Amino acid sequence: MQTGGFAKWTKHFEDERERRRAQGDPDWGQGATLHRAVWAGIQRFQVGEDGDGANLVGKADQAGDADYGQAVRLFVAEEQNHARLLARLLAAGDVPTLNGHWSDAAFVRLRRLMGLRMELLVLMIAEVVALRYYRVLRDGTDDALTTDVAARILSDERRHVPFHCERLHASLADLPRAVRRPVMTLWRLLLLAVSLVVAVDHGPALRRLGIGRLRFVADVMTSSHAVVSAVLVPRPDAWTSES
């Protein structure tokens, strides 16, 4: 089946949905044992993954591309599945979920300030930071259940970034050429600020997982070069992340 535009992304998401159904859930019965600082970090990321995505879906529908709107709905469903997986992981360690966190509330307010372009630019900051966090969580612990959950989420996030890059490329193409690179430069500055906040907020957890604050920030910023390139040139599929 050959598909073009965002129809191909709908197919990618649907194929992954079927693969997850065939794979089934992790073995929650094995339980999970982690340092309290790591649990605290998972609690905060679980809050960030949770949400109905109604604002993003509404803006996607307004963009007038039915294929994109459907792909966004499938993306939101994957994010909601991440929240479910993290909630089940917390339950496996007898750790409660949080009702909310200031960082998530700030992101939501910022994302809703303007239209789809701003929504995606802010969302991409969270996605790029999440890529590094879930890789640290996957590799930094010997707890089998945590490694499994983090690996599953990381696999999804690696598809989310090029998906958003493709839509952002189309969105920035509507702006004058001289404005596009400055927009992405400002995006990287905001990414740097957010990365520093995350590194400070999650510092104890990051140390337990084998990475220092500055290294975490440096890794996030290094990965952002490829993201910017994928947004500015018509080859978003060329963006790849580390294993």
Secondary structure, DSSP 8 states (H G I E B T S, - for coil): ----TTHHHHHHHHHHHHHHHHH----GGG-----HHHHHHHHHHHHHH-S--HHHHHHHHHTT-HHHHHHHHHHHHHHHHHHHHHHHHHHHTT----S--HHHHHHHHHHTSS-HHHHHHHHHHHHHHHHHHHHHHHHS---HHHHHHHHHHHHHHHHHHHHHHHHHHHHHTTS-HHHHHHHHHHHHHHHHHHHHHHHHHTHHHHHHTT--HHHHHHHHHHHHHHHHHHHHSS-GGG-----
